[in-house]
């Protein structure tokens, strides 16, 4: 919808009726798209914090599984 709003082929009012979204929401999306679209094509690569967090959590899960298996063997 933000792309449609930027293209301005239809009015914001007609887009809001078509997609059943409030016009203010479409305007916010349009503004956000126009302000942040350059970031999509920038050559700077920032590490994704969520991906790093997921990797760390998988490492912890793996370590806990190894510890758990070790303790199970010691108990039997």
VEXDREN-2710 file (C-alpha; in Angstrom, 1 decimal):
% VEXDREN-2710
k/r/px/py/pz
1/UNK/0.0/0.0/0.0
2/UNK/2.9/2.4/0.7
3/UNK/4.2/1.8/-2.8
4/UNK/0.8/2.5/-4.2
5/UNK/0.6/5.7/-2.2
6/UNK/4.0/6.8/-3.4
7/UNK/3.1/6.1/-7.0
8/UNK/0.0/8.4/-6.5
9/UNK/-2.0/6.6/-9.2
10/UNK/-5.0/6.6/-6.7
11/UNK/-5.9/9.0/-3.9
12/UNK/-5.2/8.1/-0.3
13/UNK/-8.9/8.0/0.3
14/UNK/-9.5/5.5/-2.5
15/UNK/-6.6/3.3/-1.3
16/UNK/-8.0/3.3/2.2
17/UNK/-11.5/2.2/1.0
18/UNK/-9.9/-0.4/-1.3
19/UNK/-7.8/-2.0/1.4
20/UNK/-10.0/-1.1/4.4
21/UNK/-7.2/0.8/6.2
22/UNK/-7.5/4.2/7.8
23/UNK/-6.0/7.0/5.6
24/UNK/-3.7/8.1/8.4
25/UNK/-2.1/4.7/8.5
26/UNK/-1.4/4.8/4.8
27/UNK/0.1/8.2/5.1
28/UNK/2.4/7.0/7.9
29/UNK/3.5/4.0/5.8
30/UNK/4.1/6.3/2.8
31/UNK/6.2/8.7/5.0
32/UNK/8.2/5.8/6.5
33/UNK/8.9/4.4/3.0
34/UNK/10.0/7.6/1.6
35/UNK/12.3/8.4/4.6
36/UNK/13.8/4.9/4.9
37/UNK/13.9/3.6/1.3
38/UNK/17.5/4.7/0.9
39/UNK/18.6/2.3/3.7
40/UNK/17.4/-0.6/1.7
41/UNK/19.9/0.1/-1.1
42/UNK/22.8/1.4/1.0
43/UNK/26.1/-0.6/0.8
44/UNK/26.6/-0.5/4.6
45/UNK/26.1/-3.9/6.1
46/UNK/25.1/-3.8/9.8
47/UNK/25.1/-7.0/11.7
48/UNK/21.5/-8.2/12.5
49/UNK/21.2/-8.2/16.3
50/UNK/18.3/-10.7/16.2
51/UNK/20.3/-13.1/14.1
52/UNK/23.2/-12.8/16.5
53/UNK/20.9/-13.4/19.4
54/UNK/19.4/-16.5/17.8
55/UNK/22.9/-17.9/17.1
56/UNK/23.9/-17.3/20.7
57/UNK/20.7/-19.0/22.0
58/UNK/21.3/-22.0/19.7
59/UNK/24.8/-22.3/21.2
60/UNK/23.4/-22.2/24.7
61/UNK/20.8/-24.9/23.8
62/UNK/23.4/-27.1/22.3
63/UNK/25.6/-26.7/25.4
64/UNK/22.7/-27.5/27.7
65/UNK/21.9/-30.6/25.7
66/UNK/25.5/-31.8/26.0
67/UNK/25.5/-31.2/29.7
68/UNK/22.1/-32.9/30.1
69/UNK/23.3/-36.0/28.2
70/UNK/26.5/-36.1/30.3
71/UNK/24.5/-36.0/33.6
72/UNK/22.1/-38.7/32.4
73/UNK/25.0/-41.0/31.6
74/UNK/26.5/-40.3/35.1
75/UNK/23.2/-41.1/36.9
76/UNK/22.8/-44.5/35.2
END
